[in-house]
């Protein structure tokens, strides 16, 4: 059974960049950890399956289909399959993305 005691220890936040690391992958889900430095962004894109976005540490500005969400470690967001979305780090941030099989 996959287990990580501390996600922030597993995902480094690079200076002036974004790091992504696959933490788990099987037929049902793919879990990816992201480390964002302040001001880094994932420009608008889509995914062909639904995704759950969670902030582990830091803060994000997330836009999904023109709806804006400011996210912190107490936030949780479901992004529908094929929904245009973008992510910007408001401060150094660790984010967990769970892609769900369609």
N, C-alpha and C positions, 0 to 999 in steps of 0.2 A: 504494500500500500504506500503510495507516494506521501511524503510528509516533509514539510519545511518548517522548522521551528521559528524562523525569523526571516520573513520575505525581504526586509530592508538589508539584511546581511547578504542575501543572494543576488540582489540587483544593485550594481554600482551606478552612481549618477556621474556621467562623464562631464568634464569641463567643456562647455560650448558644444554639446551634442546630445544624441539620444542613443541609448543602448537598449536592445531588445534581446530577450533570451527565452527560448521555449522551455517551460518548466515541467510540462506534462503533455503527452499526446497519446490518444487512443482513438478508437472508431467513433466515440461519442463526443469528446471534447478535446480542445487544444487550449492550453493555458500558457499565456505569454506574459512575462514580466517586462516592464519598460522602466528605464531610468531616464528622466528628462532634466536637463539643466534649465534654469530660469530662461524664459523667452523662446525655448525650442518648441517646434510645432510639427504635427502631422497635418499636412494640408488636406483639403476636402478629398475624400475617397469613399468607396463603398466596399462592403464585404458580402459575399454570397450566402452568408448564414448569420443568424442572430448572434449577438455578442453581449456579454455583461461586462461593464466597466466599473472598476472599484479603485479608489485612491487609497493606497497604503500609508503614504506620508506625503505632505506637500499639498498643493492646490492646483487645479486645472480649470481651464475655461473650455467647455465642450459645446459644440454646435451640432445639433442633429436636425436635419430637415428645417433649417432656419429657426429652430428653438434653441435658446441659449441656456446652458446649465453651468453654474460655478460650483465645482465639486471639491470636497475636502475628505478627510478620512472617515467621515460619517455618511458619505454619499454612496449611492448605488444607482446604476443606470442600465436599463435594457435598451440596446440599439437594435431595431428590427433589421432583418436581412434586406440588403440593397438600399438602405437609407443613407443618403449622403451625410457625412459627418467629418468634423475636424477637431483637433485637440491642440491646445496651447498651454504650456506650463507657466503658471504665474509665479512659481518659485521652484527650487529643486524638488522634484517629485518622483515617487515610485508609484507606478500604476500596474494593476493586474487586469488583464483582458482574458476573458473566457469565451472562446468561440464554440458554439453549440451545433452539433450535427443537425442539418436541416431535415 
